[in-house]
Amino acid sequence: MPHPPPAPRPGLDVDPAVVGRRVRALREEQGISLSTLARLAGVGKATLSGLEHGTRNPTLETLWAVTAQLGVPLTAVLAEPAAGPTVHGTAVTATLLEVFTDTDATYELYRMRVAPGPGQLSPAHPAGVTEHVTVFAGVLRAGPADAPLTAPAGGHLRWVSDVPHSYAAVGDEEVAASLLLRYPRRGNPAERSRTVDPVDENRNHFST
């Protein structure tokens, strides 16, 4: 029996105005125009403007697309980690548990749930970002959009997520999992975003 489409829900459980101010500050700090960021992220100019002004509650997919082009982790535009913000996508609900850094990378640890039914396609992260998922309940199919991986409860998945990637629950059981994202330290991404076509860059950095 087919699953009904999921009911619409806000993308954030945190104040959109706070998120919008942080997105705008990062964009202006890097000298990127609103039109340019919207084009690179693949979102409408009106959508990005509404996000920056706090009048639109963006989806998880939109936030990942925008932060990828700004070259920052998702948590750079969310509330402080102690607040434990939750973000929602088409199928994924992710609650931030911890952010930590070392000399080479920044890490974000989330508690993740994937609802049964239609899956979720997420945009590419910056080059070199990896995702590590441990499944606690259900069966998860996730990874590169053109070559997803599957893991049952107790299983672990890892992929390079600098290409479009997907998440879907297999069967009728909701998936409960942990998601760890690793963002390698790198130079100023704004300069590269103005000179490198992101589609070509993602093709050249596949592994996901």
C-alpha positions, 0 to 999 in steps of 0.5 A, a space after each residue: 500500500 503506497 504511503 501518503 505524502 508527508 504533511 508539510 511542516 516547518 523546516 526549523 524548530 529555531 527562530 528563522 529570524 536568527 538563522 536569516 541574520 546569520 546567513 546574511 552576515 556570512 554572505 556579506 562577509 564573503 562578498 557574495 551578492 544575494 543573486 549570486 548565492 541564490 544561483 549557486 545554491 539552486 534556490 529562488 532569489 525570493 526564497 533566499 531573500 525571505 530566508 535572510 529576512 526571517 519571513 520564510 522557514 527553510 527546509 533542511 535541503 535549502 539550508 544545506 544548499 545555502 551553507 554548502 555554497 558559503 563553505 560552512 557547516 549547517 551549525 554555522 547558521 543555527 542556534 548555539 549547539 546547547 539549544 539542540 536545534 532540530 531541522 526537518 527535510 522531506 523525510 529526515 528529522 535531525 536534532 543537533 547533539 554536539 559540534 566539535 573541532 580538531 586541527 583538521 576538521 569540524 564535526 556535527 553529530 545529529 540524532 536522525 529519524 527517517 520517516 517511511 514513504 518518499 525519500 529525501 534528496 539532499 544537495 551536495 556539501 562542499 568538497 571532501 565532506 563525509 557522512 557517517 551513519 549508524 542505524 539503530 532501528 529500521 533499514 536505511 538506504 542512503 548515500 550517493 543519489 546514483 549509488 545508494 547504500 543499505 544498512 539494517 539495524 546495527 549497520 554503518 554507512 559512510 560516504 563522501 557527500 560532495 555530490 547529491 545524496 539521498 536518504 530513505 527508509 526501506 519498508 514501513 518502519 521508521 529509521 532511527 540513526 546517528 549522523 556524523 558529518 565531517 567538514 575538512 578545514 579548507 581555505 576561503 570558499 567564497 573565492 572558489 564559489 565565484 570562479 568554479 562552476 559548482 556542478 563541474 566541481 561536484 562531478 570532479 569530486 565524486 565518491 558519494 
